[in-house]
Amino acid sequence: MFSIYKKMSFADVFSILNMLLGLTGIALKEISFVFLSAIMDGIDGMVARNGKSSDLGRELDSLADIVSFGVCPAYFIYRISPYLAFFYLSASALRLARFNVSSVNGFIGMPITAGGLITASAFNIFSNSILLMLIVFTTSLLMISDPIYPKIKDKRILLPFAILLLLSFLFPIAAIITFLVCLLYALYPFCRF
């Protein structure tokens, strides 16, 4: 009767948590839930790489990502500029669609998770300013751009970053560090030597 559960893996639980946290951010009008969604997205990726994954899981991950890192930030962007929100959400969806049909080792364009983190951090730092709008616009462009971004899989990097994200959720001032780390990642393809 519920055969879909037979197709799910343990990693899919974290994709669902990712999505539900994004929805919670919208419902509670708190963009910082994007930080928790990113932690769940990271756990999902690690579990999927180390265990069983499926086509269902890959699709579920993308659907969760569009809610948490696309729709949730767009909801907050809409308050400042509906047009910018439409552009950001469209870029997010295009970014995920390209990822789903791509076979490149790395990411073509900045990953949606990084885009969501930059946007959420920027909201905590700059609130409703012209600089915030410029950051969101640039983030949107980077998601649909062509530079190759690396996939970071090293647990020595991911674990401290997850702790930083948790701190950013609990203490908005920590979002400044999250913003700077994500900004370095966003600029990485343009600064390699």
N, C-alpha and C positions, 0 to 999 in steps of 0.2 A: 504494500500500500504506500509506503514511503521509501521507495528504492533509491531516491537521491542520496540518502544517508550512506548507502553502500559505496557511492562514488566519492564521498568526502574523505579527506585525510585530516590528520591532527592539525596540520598547518592551516587548514581552512577555518578552523575555530578562530584563529588570530585575525584572519581576513574579515570575518564577521564582526569581531570585536573592534577592529579598525573602523569599519563602516558605522557601527553603532555609536562609537565615540564621536565620529564626525557629525552624525545626526544629533547627538546630545549637545554638541557645541552650537548647532543651529537652534535647537529647542531652548537651551538655556542662555542663548545670546552671548556665548563666551568662546571667542576664537582660539583660546589657549588649548581647547580640546584637540586641536590639530597636533600638538606636541605628543599627546598620549596616543593618538592615531598612528603617528610615525613610529612610536615604540612598538605597537602591535604589528605594523607593516614590516618592521625589521625582524621581529621574532618570527613572523610568518615566513619571511625569506630564508632565515637560517634553518628553520625546521624543514621547510620544503627542500632545501639543498642537501640536508643530512638524512632525509627520510624519503617517504613515498610522496610524490606529487602527481597531479593529474591535469588533464585539459580543463576539467571543471574548476580545479583550484586556480589555474592561471587566469581563467576568465573571471572568477570570483574576486581574485586579487585586484584586477583592473576595475571592476565595478565598485569595490570598496574604496579604491584610490580616488575614483572620480567623485564619490560622495565626500570623503574626508579632506582631500587636497584640491578638489575642484569646486564642488557645490558649496561646501562650508565656507571657504574663503570668499567665494563669489557673493554669498549672502551678505557678508560684511562690506565688501567692496561696493555692492549695490547702493548702500546707504550714502556713499560719497559720490558715485557716478554709475548710473545704470549701464552706460555705454562701455565703461571700463570693465564692469562686471561681466558683460556679454563677451567682451574680447578675452578676458582672463579665462572664463569657463570654456569658450570655444577653443582657445589654445590648449587648455588642459585636456579636453576630449581628443583633439587632434594628436597631441603628444602621446596619449595612451593608445590610440588607434595605430599610430605608426609603430609603437613599441610592439604591439600584438602581431604585426605582420613582418617585423624586422628580424634579421638573424645576425646582427652585428655584435661583436664582442665589446660591450660597453653600451652606452646610451647615445643615440643620435638626438641631440638637443638635451637641455637640462631636464632631469627627471621631475615628474609631477610632485613627488614627495618633497624634493628640494624647493620647488616653487611654492608649495603650500607652507613650508617652514619659513621661507623668506618672508612671505606675505604675513603670516601670523606674527612673526617676530617684529616686522615693521609696524604692524598695528599696535603692538604693545609699546613700541618706542616712539613712533612719530605721530600717532593718532591721525586726525583728519587734516593732513597737510598736503601741500603740493608735492613735497618730497615723497610722501607715501604713495601718491598717485604715480609719480615717476618710477618708483621702485616696482610697483605692481605692473606697470606698462612694460618696463624692461624685462621683468621676470616672465611675463607672457611671451615676449619676443624670443627670449632664450629657450623657452620650452619648444617652440616651433622652429628654432634655428637648426643648423646642420653640424655644429662642432660635436666632437665625440667626447662624452663625459665618462669617467671611469666608474665601474661598479666597485664599490667598497665592500669587501667581504671579510676583512681582517677583524677578528673579535677584539683585538687590542685597541682598535679604533672605535668599533661599534659600541662596546660596553660603556666606555666613558661618555660617548655621545648620547647614549640612552639615558645615562644619569643626568647629563646636562639638560636633556629634553624634559625629564621629570622635574628637575629644579626649575625649568622655565615655566612649567605648568603651575608649580606651587608658589614660585616667587617671580612675578613678572619682570623684575629687574634682571634676572638671569637670561631673559630673552635677548638682551644686548649681546651676550657672548654667543648665543645660538645664531643670531643674525650675522655676526662677524664670521663665524665658522662657515655658515652656508654661503656667505658672500665670497669667501675664499674659494669654495667649491664652484660657485657660479663663474668665477673669473678664471678658473684653472685652465680651460682649453685655450685661453687667449694669452696666458702668461708662461706656458711651458717653454723651456729652453732646450 
